[in-house]
């Protein structure tokens, strides 16, 4: 689990464990007034839910609705579920278009827009290489990467807005939402919880965080993100605005091994080979789908190119710690950083 620590009050220290705050599969009231928490393992990852309401029934209902929504999304977008719409799209790649729900169609449409924006730095067809890497991790045979790279590209996803169909042009292609699914889930879950009456709260999908409203005492949400470089270095607490998303990647946790070398999990669809990536990437914005996708594109880009991308986006800011230890911040990065 990514080490993203959200605090209810400023005095809550870094060492407080999640297990003391969240109760798996149970909704509990925090020591803080009007604050209710729960956690669940969904979509192959860990979710934490917090709802703020003076009415305990409203808060608990909001969390239950949030968990239900996350499980619904899992069935829609999980490529490992043979019955999901995503799996059906992959099954009929190169054969025929597949009609999908309006929600999934809108997500894929948005993914293609971000792919264009990032010049392919973010690309859901990177999933086309999954099987090769799964097999190669045992055999060391990556000879098929080039063959698949000729076909894998977001440009080869054909959408029909009138019929709401998705078509992958080549049978070698697959799509997957590993680089955007948690941000998408956080967005949908938070919306459902707000509709249920939670006036404040947050969703943490294992490093993709979305907050809204304030804490019960009216103060902003705080996020602590350790940068894994030892006790003398840390990313200081982020005082988030009322509606803010944070996406965090770290190469010590999100990586793959290839020929005894460590790489990021971000694959270049033009070559099929993974990028080296950076030590840390943090992207902050309003839309968790955007921050999740952009953090992937940043991991795939040299620091200057990544900063140019972030600086050209509205209401998005970011921080990169490259492998040489240097810290790079976007022009509008407003959160505090400590390097003691």
Beta strands, then each sheet from edge to edge (+ up, - down):
strand 1: 4-7
strand 2: 28-29
strand 3: 35-42
strand 4: 45-52
strand 5: 98-99
strand 6: 157-160
strand 7: 165-168
strand 8: 200-205
strand 9: 208-212
strand 10: 222-225
strand 11: 233-239
strand 12: 244-250
strand 13: 255-258
strand 14: 261-264
strand 15: 280-285
strand 16: 316-321
strand 17: 327-329
strand 18: 338-339
sheet 1: 1+ 10- 11+ 18-
sheet 2: 2+ 3- 4+ 8- 9+ 12- 15+ 16- 17+
sheet 3: 5+ 7- 6+
sheet 4: 13+ 14-
end
